[in-house]
Amino acid sequence: MAAVGSVDVELELIVWLQARLGASVVVRDELDNNLLGELPTVQVEAVGGDDDGLRLDRALVDINVYAATRAAAIALASTVHGLLLEQLRGSSTATAVFGSVRGVSRPVARPYENTALRRVGGTYQIYSHPVS
């Protein structure tokens, strides 16, 4: 049996979102110094959560979208929101099964120190467990 927390939710979501958003969008966990040259970018970060002590992981995940304009950031964040709530729930990959997906905080504009781009983000609770 796989250990609790053995699903790397960040990696799973990065690969899953990249496949759905296409090559014109960068999906990653960490931002680099060339962010302005890689817009639009979707950042996936696990920020907390808990588990049941057996197999179920209940991760809290922040997803931030960076784009050149507020409208573009809002549109892409809305697409990500829809994908997570409508397609991730009940799906699986080679290593993870996804159950409940809930928006803890819907996508909203978030401050960012670089005024040449805009940031919109939401927080999600994502239940997952390793494939048996």
JOFENQUI-V801072 format. One record per residue. N is the residue number from 0. PHI is phi in whole degrees, -180 to 180 (* if undefined). Layout:
# JOFENQUI-V801072
{{N | PHI} {N | PHI}}
This chain:
# JOFENQUI-V801072
{{0 | *} {1 | -71} {2 | -72} {3 | -57} {4 | 80} {5 | -79} {6 | -85} {7 | -84} {8 | -61} {9 | -61} {10 | -61} {11 | -60} {12 | -70} {13 | -60} {14 | -65} {15 | -63} {16 | -67} {17 | -58} {18 | -63} {19 | -93} {20 | -90} {21 | 88} {22 | -70} {23 | -78} {24 | -116} {25 | -91} {26 | -120} {27 | -154} {28 | -96} {29 | -116} {30 | -87} {31 | -118} {32 | -71} {33 | -105} {34 | -57} {35 | -61} {36 | -86} {37 | -126} {38 | -88} {39 | -81} {40 | -126} {41 | -112} {42 | -107} {43 | -113} {44 | -137} {45 | -72} {46 | -120} {47 | 157} {48 | 125} {49 | -153} {50 | -147} {51 | -95} {52 | 82} {53 | -116} {54 | -137} {55 | -82} {56 | -108} {57 | -117} {58 | -85} {59 | -98} {60 | -129} {61 | -90} {62 | -125} {63 | -109} {64 | -112} {65 | -116} {66 | -148} {67 | -70} {68 | -129} {69 | -62} {70 | -61} {71 | -67} {72 | -66} {73 | -64} {74 | -63} {75 | -69} {76 | -62} {77 | -66} {78 | -62} {79 | -60} {80 | -56} {81 | -63} {82 | -59} {83 | -64} {84 | -78} {85 | -102} {86 | -118} {87 | -70} {88 | -56} {89 | 84} {90 | -95} {91 | -148} {92 | -120} {93 | -65} {94 | -123} {95 | -139} {96 | -117} {97 | -107} {98 | -105} {99 | -63} {100 | -131} {101 | -132} {102 | -79} {103 | -83} {104 | -140} {105 | -64} {106 | -61} {107 | -140} {108 | -64} {109 | -121} {110 | -65} {111 | -150} {112 | -70} {113 | -90} {114 | -77} {115 | -84} {116 | -145} {117 | -125} {118 | -126} {119 | -132} {120 | -144} {121 | -139} {122 | -121} {123 | -130} {124 | -103} {125 | -125} {126 | -88} {127 | -148} {128 | -151} {129 | -65} {130 | -66} {131 | -79}}
